[in-house]
């Protein structure tokens, strides 16, 4: 049984489960294990709450919603709407903080009320079933690493002059010129917010493609929409250096002999995130790692230390998405409580980029289908002429569907336009349960009308066998 008392005293405690990380994955694991009667401790080296609540989904949604409001009014100018709106950045950040500021205290108090012992500080392994936190020693039957992720080191001169994506959410003022390094969803989402707030924005992507995980044709439409609001997307621009000068910051990027220089008041690191595990002293815990991170089996358990499980962003085999972190947590809990009977399954994971307009994807891309040798039919189209989009002035709306050539089952869906972050979930269900295009027609389901979901019938109609 754990010894509870003054946390300022150095002591040794024993638990059933010690969880490292207080984000969605770690929190869910701690709650469920405690509910099952286990003695549980949880710790974090940062404020309690994790990425999603403090540095990810929640504040991002607040900022993206403001950018979307500006976009909506702008798109409808001349269609019965007059007068521009603008973002008051300090006021927006103050509003955002009403969501994030209460989280650490509320979360820690909730743990304590549930009988979960709360710790603060970096956990370091000192044995296969033992960690130290701020001098205290915690031993446990199971140790769960749910420590989240942080920005990937870029190892270029002037990297220390860059602003981390975590810090973008709490900027007191928005600079006039911002360069985002990296062409992934973090850079694009922030770029759309910054552009709608009046900043001059550039995105630098090291390779020839941005948003590589998404369908290239859909991404091309997003890049076009981005350019129309002033976002300069530059590809084949690997970062060379960041320097400070009299005008602010100077960014050098490009391939050898083809370098370009970009002026900026702020340079934001949006070039990927990696598991935050390097300070855990995993070797002392006999936890095997490779270049991606901790090596886990299909049960999300360390292949070298059966007492250690990994979940959420710290899990190198899963996507860094909140719903995936929650799914990881459920897998880990079931395996701790039930004896490793559940396998992690990432075959159907919908994802979205919250730009204006947003894009969304689930299932196979054409590239993946070809690599797997799956015979497919692709159907792509434009939906900007649909009255649901035309009535709000949205000129960038479209889709691409992939279906199995023989069974007509949905293989993949790739969307751009209003509400696609919602519509994509319909296609996720269709793929998960093996639905065909016929199962999505108006004859099968009288979709609510008018709605963005109703437009599914226009997406599948050309694929239905007459």
C-alpha positions as CSV (number, residue, x, y, z in Angstrom):
1,X,0.0,0.0,0.0
2,X,1.3,3.5,-0.7
3,X,2.5,5.7,2.0
4,X,0.6,9.1,1.8
5,X,1.6,12.2,3.5
6,X,3.7,15.4,3.1
7,X,5.0,15.3,-0.5
8,X,8.0,17.4,0.5
9,X,9.4,14.3,2.3
10,X,11.6,11.9,0.4
11,X,10.1,8.4,0.7
12,X,9.4,5.2,-1.1
13,X,5.9,4.3,-2.2
14,X,4.4,1.2,-3.8
15,X,1.5,1.2,-6.3
16,X,-0.3,-1.1,-8.7
17,X,0.1,1.5,-11.5
18,X,2.2,4.6,-12.0
19,X,1.2,6.7,-15.0
20,X,3.7,9.2,-16.5
21,X,1.7,12.0,-18.2
22,X,-1.6,13.7,-17.5
23,X,-3.0,14.1,-21.0
24,X,-6.0,12.2,-22.3
25,X,-4.3,8.9,-22.5
26,X,-2.6,9.0,-19.1
27,X,-5.7,10.4,-17.4
28,X,-8.0,7.8,-18.8
29,X,-5.7,5.0,-17.7
30,X,-5.4,6.4,-14.2
31,X,-9.1,6.9,-13.8
32,X,-10.1,3.4,-15.0
33,X,-7.4,1.6,-13.1
34,X,-8.4,3.4,-9.9
35,X,-12.0,2.6,-10.6
36,X,-11.1,-1.0,-10.8
37,X,-9.7,-0.8,-7.2
38,X,-6.0,-0.3,-8.0
39,X,-3.6,2.0,-6.2
40,X,-2.6,4.5,-8.7
41,X,-0.1,7.4,-8.9
42,X,0.2,9.9,-11.7
43,X,2.9,12.5,-12.5
44,X,3.7,15.2,-15.0
45,X,6.7,17.4,-15.6
46,X,4.5,20.1,-17.0
47,X,1.1,21.5,-15.9
48,X,-1.6,18.9,-15.5
49,X,-3.7,18.5,-18.6
50,X,-1.6,17.4,-21.5
51,X,-1.4,18.5,-25.1
52,X,-5.0,18.4,-26.1
53,X,-6.4,20.5,-23.3
54,X,-3.6,23.0,-23.0
55,X,-1.5,23.0,-26.2
56,X,-3.6,21.3,-28.8
57,X,-7.2,20.5,-29.7
58,X,-9.1,22.8,-27.3
59,X,-7.2,26.1,-27.8
60,X,-6.8,25.3,-31.5
61,X,-10.6,25.0,-31.9
62,X,-11.1,28.4,-30.2
63,X,-8.6,30.1,-32.6
64,X,-9.8,28.2,-35.7
65,X,-13.4,29.1,-34.9
66,X,-12.5,32.8,-34.8
67,X,-10.7,32.4,-38.1
68,X,-13.7,30.6,-39.5
69,X,-16.0,33.4,-38.4
70,X,-13.9,36.0,-40.3
71,X,-13.7,33.7,-43.3
72,X,-17.5,33.2,-43.4
73,X,-18.2,36.9,-43.3
74,X,-15.5,37.6,-45.9
75,X,-16.8,34.9,-48.3
76,X,-20.4,36.3,-48.2
77,X,-19.5,39.9,-48.9
78,X,-21.6,41.0,-51.8
79,X,-24.2,38.3,-51.2
80,X,-26.3,40.3,-48.8
81,X,-23.6,40.7,-46.2
82,X,-21.9,44.1,-45.7
83,X,-19.2,45.2,-43.3
84,X,-16.0,43.4,-42.5
85,X,-15.1,41.8,-39.1
86,X,-11.7,41.3,-37.6
87,X,-9.9,39.4,-34.9
88,X,-8.9,41.2,-31.7
89,X,-5.9,39.0,-30.9
90,X,-5.5,39.9,-27.2
91,X,-9.2,39.5,-26.6
92,X,-9.2,36.2,-28.5
93,X,-6.3,34.8,-26.4
94,X,-8.0,36.0,-23.2
95,X,-11.1,34.1,-24.3
96,X,-9.0,31.0,-25.2
97,X,-7.5,31.0,-21.7
98,X,-10.9,30.7,-20.1
99,X,-10.8,27.2,-21.5
100,X,-7.2,26.3,-20.7
101,X,-6.3,28.1,-17.4
102,X,-8.7,26.1,-15.2
103,X,-7.6,22.8,-16.5
104,X,-4.5,22.0,-14.3
105,X,-6.1,22.7,-11.0
106,X,-9.4,21.0,-11.9
107,X,-7.6,17.9,-13.2
108,X,-5.4,17.5,-10.2
109,X,-8.2,18.0,-7.8
110,X,-10.2,15.4,-9.6
111,X,-7.4,12.9,-9.3
112,X,-7.1,13.5,-5.6
113,X,-10.8,13.2,-5.0
114,X,-10.7,9.8,-6.8
115,X,-7.8,8.6,-4.5
116,X,-5.2,8.9,-7.2
117,X,-1.8,10.1,-5.8
118,X,-0.6,13.1,-7.7
119,X,3.1,13.9,-8.2
120,X,4.9,16.7,-10.0
121,X,8.2,16.4,-11.7
122,X,10.1,14.4,-14.3
123,X,10.0,10.6,-13.8
124,X,13.2,8.7,-14.3
125,X,13.5,4.9,-14.4
126,X,15.9,3.4,-11.8
127,X,14.8,-0.2,-12.4
128,X,12.3,-2.2,-14.5
129,X,9.5,-1.5,-12.0
130,X,10.8,1.7,-10.3
131,X,10.9,5.4,-11.0
132,X,12.1,8.4,-9.1
133,X,10.2,11.7,-9.1
134,X,11.7,14.7,-7.4
135,X,13.7,12.4,-5.1
136,X,10.8,10.1,-4.2
137,X,10.9,6.4,-5.2
138,X,7.8,4.8,-6.7
139,X,7.6,1.1,-7.5
140,X,4.7,-0.4,-9.3
141,X,3.4,-3.6,-10.9
142,X,2.8,-1.5,-14.1
143,X,4.3,1.7,-15.3
144,X,2.5,3.5,-18.2
145,X,4.3,6.0,-20.3
146,X,1.9,8.5,-21.7
147,X,4.3,11.5,-21.7
148,X,3.1,13.2,-24.8
149,X,5.3,14.7,-27.5
150,X,7.3,17.8,-28.2
151,X,8.7,19.6,-31.2
152,X,11.3,17.7,-33.2
153,X,14.9,19.0,-32.9
154,X,15.9,20.5,-36.2
155,X,19.6,20.9,-35.5
156,X,20.1,24.1,-37.5
157,X,21.9,27.3,-36.6
158,X,19.5,29.7,-34.9
159,X,17.0,27.0,-33.8
160,X,16.8,28.7,-30.4
161,X,15.3,31.8,-32.1
162,X,12.2,29.9,-33.2
163,X,8.9,29.9,-31.4
164,X,7.6,26.5,-30.5
165,X,4.1,25.6,-31.7
166,X,3.0,25.1,-28.1
167,X,3.7,28.8,-27.4
168,X,1.7,30.1,-30.4
169,X,-1.5,29.6,-28.4
170,X,-0.4,32.1,-25.8
171,X,1.1,34.9,-27.8
172,X,0.2,38.3,-26.3
173,X,0.5,40.0,-29.7
174,X,0.5,38.6,-33.2
175,X,3.6,39.7,-35.3
176,X,3.2,41.2,-38.7
177,X,5.4,38.7,-40.5
178,X,5.4,35.0,-39.6
179,X,7.3,32.1,-41.2
180,X,6.1,28.6,-40.3
181,X,8.7,25.9,-40.8
182,X,7.1,22.6,-41.8
183,X,4.2,21.9,-44.1
184,X,2.1,19.7,-41.8
185,X,-1.2,20.3,-40.2
186,X,0.2,22.4,-37.3
187,X,1.7,25.0,-39.7
188,X,-1.4,25.1,-41.9
189,X,-3.9,25.5,-39.1
190,X,-1.9,28.2,-37.4
191,X,-1.2,29.9,-40.8
192,X,-4.9,30.2,-41.5
193,X,-5.5,31.7,-38.1
194,X,-2.7,34.2,-38.5
195,X,-3.6,35.2,-42.0
196,X,-7.2,35.8,-41.0
197,X,-5.9,37.9,-38.1
198,X,-3.9,40.1,-40.5
199,X,-0.4,38.7,-40.5
200,X,1.7,38.1,-43.6
201,X,2.3,34.3,-43.6
202,X,4.8,32.0,-45.3
203,X,5.0,28.2,-45.0
204,X,8.3,26.5,-45.7
205,X,8.2,22.8,-46.6
206,X,11.4,20.8,-46.9
207,X,10.1,18.4,-49.6
208,X,8.0,18.9,-52.6
209,X,4.7,18.0,-50.9
210,X,2.8,19.6,-48.0
211,X,0.4,17.6,-45.8
212,X,1.8,14.3,-47.1
213,X,-0.7,12.1,-45.2
214,X,-3.6,13.6,-47.2
215,X,-4.7,13.1,-50.8
216,X,-2.6,15.3,-53.0
217,X,-5.5,16.6,-55.1
218,X,-7.4,17.7,-52.1
219,X,-4.2,19.3,-50.7
220,X,-3.7,21.2,-54.0
221,X,-7.1,22.7,-53.5
222,X,-6.3,23.7,-50.0
223,X,-3.0,25.3,-51.1
224,X,-5.0,27.3,-53.7
225,X,-7.4,28.4,-51.0
226,X,-4.5,29.3,-48.8
227,X,-2.9,31.4,-51.5
228,X,-6.1,33.4,-52.0
229,X,-5.9,34.7,-48.4
230,X,-2.2,35.6,-48.7
231,X,-0.4,32.5,-47.4
232,X,2.8,31.9,-49.4
233,X,3.4,28.1,-49.5
234,X,7.0,27.3,-50.5
235,X,8.0,23.7,-51.2
236,X,11.5,22.2,-51.5
237,X,12.7,24.7,-48.9
238,X,14.6,22.8,-46.1
239,X,15.5,25.1,-43.3
240,X,19.2,26.2,-43.3
241,X,19.3,28.8,-40.6
242,X,17.6,31.5,-38.6
243,X,19.4,34.7,-37.8
244,X,18.5,37.9,-36.0
245,X,19.0,41.2,-37.8
246,X,18.0,44.8,-37.4
247,X,14.7,44.1,-39.1
248,X,13.8,41.1,-37.0
249,X,14.6,37.6,-38.2
250,X,16.1,36.3,-41.4
251,X,15.3,32.8,-42.5
252,X,17.5,31.0,-45.0
253,X,16.0,27.9,-46.6
254,X,16.4,25.9,-49.8
255,X,18.5,23.2,-51.4
256,X,22.3,23.8,-52.0
257,X,22.8,26.5,-54.5
258,X,19.1,27.5,-54.5
259,X,18.7,29.1,-51.1
260,X,16.3,31.9,-50.5
261,X,16.0,34.4,-47.7
262,X,12.7,35.2,-46.0
263,X,12.2,38.1,-43.5
264,X,10.1,37.5,-40.4
265,X,9.2,38.9,-37.0
266,X,8.5,35.4,-35.8
267,X,9.6,31.9,-37.0
268,X,7.3,29.1,-35.7
269,X,8.4,25.5,-35.5
270,X,5.8,23.4,-37.1
271,X,8.1,20.7,-38.5
272,X,6.8,17.7,-36.6
273,X,6.7,16.3,-33.1
274,X,8.4,13.3,-31.4
275,X,7.6,11.3,-28.3
276,X,8.8,13.1,-25.1
277,X,10.7,10.1,-23.7
278,X,14.4,11.1,-23.9
279,X,14.7,12.1,-20.3
280,X,13.0,9.1,-18.8
281,X,16.3,7.0,-18.6
282,X,14.6,4.1,-20.4
283,X,17.7,2.1,-20.4
284,X,17.7,1.9,-16.6
285,X,14.1,0.5,-16.9
286,X,15.2,-2.1,-19.4
287,X,12.8,-0.5,-22.0
288,X,14.0,-1.1,-25.5
289,X,14.0,1.8,-28.0
290,X,14.7,2.3,-31.7
291,X,14.9,5.4,-33.9
292,X,11.1,5.9,-33.6
293,X,10.9,5.6,-29.8
294,X,9.8,2.8,-27.5
295,X,9.4,-0.6,-29.2
296,X,6.0,-2.0,-28.3
297,X,4.0,-5.1,-29.2
298,X,0.5,-5.3,-30.5
299,X,-0.8,-4.9,-26.9
300,X,1.1,-1.6,-26.5
301,X,3.5,-3.3,-24.0
302,X,7.2,-2.8,-24.1
303,X,8.8,-5.8,-25.9
304,X,11.6,-5.9,-23.4
305,X,9.9,-5.0,-20.1
306,X,6.4,-6.5,-19.6
307,X,5.7,-4.1,-16.7
308,X,5.7,-1.1,-19.1
309,X,2.9,0.0,-21.4
310,X,2.9,3.0,-23.8
311,X,-0.1,5.1,-24.9
312,X,-0.9,8.4,-26.7
313,X,1.7,10.6,-28.3
314,X,4.4,8.7,-26.6
315,X,3.4,5.6,-28.6
316,X,5.5,5.7,-31.8
317,X,3.3,3.3,-33.7
318,X,0.1,5.4,-33.5
319,X,-1.0,8.7,-34.9
320,X,-0.7,11.7,-32.7
321,X,-4.4,12.4,-32.5
322,X,-6.6,12.7,-29.4
323,X,-9.1,10.0,-30.3
324,X,-6.2,7.7,-31.0
325,X,-4.7,8.5,-27.6
326,X,-8.0,7.7,-25.9
327,X,-8.2,4.4,-27.9
328,X,-4.7,3.6,-26.8
329,X,-5.7,4.2,-23.2
330,X,-8.6,1.8,-23.5
331,X,-6.3,-0.9,-25.0
332,X,-3.8,-0.4,-22.2
333,X,-6.5,-0.5,-19.4
334,X,-8.1,-3.6,-20.8
335,X,-4.7,-5.4,-21.1
336,X,-3.7,-4.4,-17.6
337,X,-7.0,-5.5,-16.1
338,X,-7.7,-8.5,-18.4
339,X,-4.3,-9.9,-19.2
340,X,-3.2,-8.7,-22.7
341,X,-6.2,-9.8,-24.6
342,X,-6.8,-6.6,-26.7
343,X,-4.8,-5.6,-29.8
344,X,-4.4,-2.0,-30.9
345,X,-6.0,-1.4,-34.3
346,X,-5.3,1.7,-36.3
347,X,-6.8,0.6,-39.7
348,X,-9.6,3.2,-39.6
349,X,-8.6,6.6,-38.2
350,X,-10.3,9.7,-39.6
351,X,-8.3,12.9,-39.4
352,X,-8.9,16.6,-40.3
353,X,-7.0,19.8,-40.8
354,X,-8.8,22.7,-39.2
355,X,-8.0,25.3,-41.9
356,X,-10.7,27.5,-43.6
357,X,-11.9,25.5,-45.4
358,X,-11.0,22.3,-43.5
359,X,-9.9,19.1,-45.2
360,X,-10.5,15.6,-43.9
361,X,-9.4,12.1,-44.8
362,X,-10.0,8.4,-43.8
363,X,-8.9,5.1,-45.3
364,X,-6.7,4.5,-48.3
365,X,-5.3,7.1,-50.7
366,X,-4.7,6.2,-54.3
367,X,-1.0,5.9,-53.6
368,X,-1.6,3.4,-50.8
369,X,-4.2,1.4,-52.8
370,X,-1.7,1.0,-55.6
371,X,1.1,0.0,-53.2
372,X,-1.2,-2.7,-51.7
373,X,-2.3,-3.9,-55.2
374,X,-6.0,-3.2,-54.4
375,X,-8.1,-2.8,-57.5
376,X,-10.1,0.4,-57.0
377,X,-12.3,3.0,-58.7
378,X,-11.7,6.7,-57.9
379,X,-14.4,9.3,-58.2
380,X,-13.6,12.9,-57.6
381,X,-15.8,16.0,-58.0
382,X,-16.4,19.6,-57.1
383,X,-19.2,20.6,-54.7
384,X,-18.7,24.4,-54.7
385,X,-21.8,24.7,-57.0
386,X,-24.0,22.9,-54.5
387,X,-26.3,25.5,-53.0
388,X,-25.2,24.5,-49.5
389,X,-21.7,25.8,-50.4
390,X,-22.7,28.5,-52.9
391,X,-25.0,30.1,-50.4
392,X,-22.1,30.8,-48.0
393,X,-19.7,31.8,-50.7
394,X,-17.5,28.7,-50.3
395,X,-15.6,28.2,-53.6
396,X,-13.3,25.4,-52.4
397,X,-15.4,22.3,-51.8
398,X,-14.9,18.9,-53.3
399,X,-14.2,15.2,-52.7
400,X,-12.4,12.0,-53.9
401,X,-13.8,8.6,-53.0
402,X,-12.1,5.3,-53.5
403,X,-14.2,2.1,-53.8
404,X,-13.2,-1.5,-54.3
405,X,-13.7,-2.4,-57.9
406,X,-15.4,-5.7,-57.2
407,X,-17.3,-5.4,-53.9
408,X,-18.0,-1.6,-54.2
409,X,-17.0,-1.2,-50.6
410,X,-15.7,2.2,-49.5
411,X,-11.9,2.2,-49.3
412,X,-11.1,5.8,-48.7
413,X,-12.7,9.3,-48.6
414,X,-10.9,12.6,-49.0
415,X,-12.8,15.9,-48.6
416,X,-12.5,19.7,-48.6
417,X,-15.1,22.2,-47.6
418,X,-17.5,23.2,-44.8
419,X,-18.2,20.6,-42.1
420,X,-16.0,17.9,-43.7
421,X,-14.6,17.2,-40.2
422,X,-18.1,15.9,-39.4
423,X,-18.9,14.2,-42.7
424,X,-15.7,12.2,-42.7
425,X,-17.0,10.3,-39.7
426,X,-19.8,8.8,-41.9
427,X,-17.1,7.4,-44.2
428,X,-15.1,6.1,-41.3
429,X,-18.1,4.1,-40.2
430,X,-18.7,2.9,-43.7
431,X,-15.1,1.6,-44.0
432,X,-15.1,0.1,-40.6
433,X,-18.3,-1.9,-41.2
434,X,-17.7,-2.7,-44.9
435,X,-20.5,-0.6,-46.4
436,X,-20.8,-0.2,-50.1
437,X,-21.7,2.8,-52.1
438,X,-25.3,1.5,-52.4
439,X,-25.5,1.6,-48.6
440,X,-25.0,5.4,-48.7
441,X,-27.6,6.3,-51.3
442,X,-30.8,8.2,-50.7
443,X,-32.6,4.9,-51.3
444,X,-30.8,3.4,-48.3
445,X,-30.8,6.5,-46.0
446,X,-32.9,9.6,-46.3
447,X,-30.2,11.9,-45.2
448,X,-31.3,15.2,-43.5
449,X,-31.6,17.9,-46.0
450,X,-30.2,20.5,-46.5
451,X,-26.9,19.4,-45.0
452,X,-23.3,18.8,-45.9
453,X,-23.9,15.1,-45.1
454,X,-26.7,15.0,-47.7
455,X,-24.0,15.8,-50.3
456,X,-22.8,12.2,-49.8
457,X,-25.4,11.1,-52.3
458,X,-23.8,13.3,-55.0
459,X,-20.4,11.8,-54.1
460,X,-21.5,8.2,-54.5
461,X,-24.0,8.5,-57.3
462,X,-21.5,8.0,-60.2
463,X,-20.3,4.8,-58.4
464,X,-23.6,3.1,-58.0
465,X,-24.3,0.2,-60.4
466,X,-27.4,0.9,-62.3
